[in-house]
Amino acid sequence: MKPPTYNSEEVQQISQEEGERNVATAVCVQLAGRAIIRVVSRCEEAQDNCNLDLSECQLMQVPDAVYHLMRHTELKSCDLSGNVITKIPPKLAVKFSLITELNLSHNQISKLPDELAELQELLRLDISHNAFIALPSVVCRIPQLKRLQANNNSIIDIDAERIKRAPSLEFVDLRENTIPPRIYDLLCCIDNITIELSPRQVEDWEDLNI
């Protein structure tokens, strides 16, 4: 088979495209390398202070290597905010069982594993600025949880009665969500927990001026 022939202009264009691809690949490798170095460095810091801060590390998930590096450390807090994480694995609750604070804010999470209910020491949980459309029921089963940040999601489904019966909840931030009027009113009736809500939007059929 006769090989294709190219004129000088085509060769120059192909060479330029290859060069651009090589530069882009090199940049990606460099960025990935920096991210890995950052994660390892922060794991080493956590071995000293027991506070794992993996915020703004370009993570799509929690690498298995993190659990390995932390296997001999009794973590007190874990910050995974500002990444592009979509899913929290069940083993996080097993590996980090003693944490009192978990920050998952500013990610792309829409669900939480039921295993988080096994976090016996967890006092504060931040799931704000994510992709939740329903408030995860597991948050009402975490035995010591006192503060829950769930603001700035797209939450339309909340079991108000379950929140009311949560064992230790004292404060819940639900501002900047799309909570339906019926659920909104039920939440307003809860008096044993401080619940932060954005001003209720009046539905068209409720506006008597129309």
N, C-alpha and C positions, 0 to 999 in steps of 0.2 A: 504493500500500500504506500502510495507516494505521500511523504510528509507535507503538511500545509505550508504554504509560503506566505511571508508577511513582508510588506514594504517597510521602509525605515520609520514612517510615521506610526504604523501599527505597533512595531517593535518598541518604539519609544513609549507609547501609551501602555502597553503590557508591562514594560519595565517600571513605569511610574506606579501602576496599580499594585504591582508586587511590592514595590518599596513602601507604599502606603500601608499595605496589609502587614508587612513586617514590622513597621513602626507601631501600628495598632496592637499587634500581638505582643511586642516588647513592653509596651505601656501596660497592657493587661497583666502580663506576668509580673511586672514590677509592682503594680498595685496589689495584686494577690499576695506577693511576697511580703509587702509592707503590712498587709492585714494579718497575715499569719504571725509575723513578728510581734505585732501589737497584741494579738490574742495570747500568745505565749508569755509575753512580758507581763500582761495583766494577771494571768494565772499565777505567775511567780509572786507578784505583789500580794495576791489573795492568800497565798500560802503563809504570808507574814501577818496580814491584818484580818484575815477571815471574811473579807468583803470582796466579792467577785464583781468587778465592773467591766462588762463587755459591751458597754454602750458605744454606738457609732463605730462599729467594727465591720460593717458591710456583711453581716451574717445573714444567711438565708435559713440557717438552722443552728442548733448548738452542736458543734463538732464533737464526735466521740472522744477525741483527744482531750477535750476539756474535762470530761468526767474522769478520765484516766489521771490527768495532772492533779485533780482535786481529791483523789481517792483517800488521801490521808489527812485531809483538812476538814475541820468542822465549820463549814461556812455559816455565817450569820445573816448575810444578805447577798442577793443576786440581782444585778442590773443588766437587763438585756435590751434596754430602750434604744430607739433610734437606729434600728436595723431594718431588714426586709424579711423578717421571720413570718412564716405563714402558719406554722404548727408547733405546738409545744409537746414534746414526747412524754409519755407516761413516766419514763425512767427519771425525769428531772426530779419528781417528788421523792423517788427512792434514793437517788444519789445525793440530793441536797435536802435531806429530811429535817435538818435543824434550823433552816433559815427562818428569820422573823420578818424579813421584808423581801418582796419580789416585785421588780419593776419590769413590766412588759410593754410599756407605753410606746407609741410611735412606731408600730410595726404593721403587719397586715394579717393579724390573727383574727379568726372568726369563731373559733371553738377552743375550749379548754378540756384537757383530759380529766376524767372522774378521779384519777389518782391524786389530784391536788388536794382532795379531802383528807389525805393521809399526812399533810403537812401540819403536824401537831403544834408547832411553835409559831406558825405564821400569824403575824399581827396586822401587816399592811400589804395590800395587793393593789397594783396600779395596772389597769388594762385600758387606760384612756388612749384616744387617738389610734384606734384599730378599726377592724371591719366587722364588729359584732352587730348582728341584727336581733339577737335574743340575749338577754342577760344569762350567762351560764349558771345552771342550777347548782353546780358544784360549789360556787362561792358561798352559798348559804349552808354548806355542810362542813366548811373548814372550821374546826372547833374553837380556835382562839382568835379568828379574824375579827379585828375591830374597825379597820378603815378600808374602804373599797373605793377606788377611783375608777369610774367607768364612763366618764364624760367624753364627749366628742367621738361618738361612734354613730351607728345608724340603728340604734335599738328601738324596736317596735313591740317587743314581746318581753314582758316581765311578770313573774309570779309574785305579786305583792304579798300574798299570804305567806309564801315561803320566806321572803325577806323578813317579814315580821317575826317569824319563828326562828330565825337564825340564832345560833347559840350565844354569840358574843358581839355581833355587829353593833357599832355605835354611830357610825357615820358612813353615808353612801353618797357619792357625787354622780349624778345622772344628768348633768347639764349638757346642752347641745346634743340631744338625741331627738328622735322623731316619735316620742311616746304618744300613743293614742289617748284621747280624752278620758275614756273609761278607766284605763290603767292609771293615768295621771291622777285622777280623783281618788282612786284607791290608795295610791302612794301618799297623797296628802293627808289621808286619814290615819296613817301610821304615826303613833306618838311616842313609841319607845326607842326610835332611831331618828337621828338627824339626817334628813334626805334633801340634798341640794337638787333643785330642778330649775330649768329655764322657765321664763314666763309662759304660761299655757297659751297656745295658739287657738284663737276662736275659729271654729268651723263655720263654713258658709251658712249651714242651716241653722246655726245658733245666732247669727247676726240679725237681730230684729229690724235693722234699718234697711235690709235688702227687700 
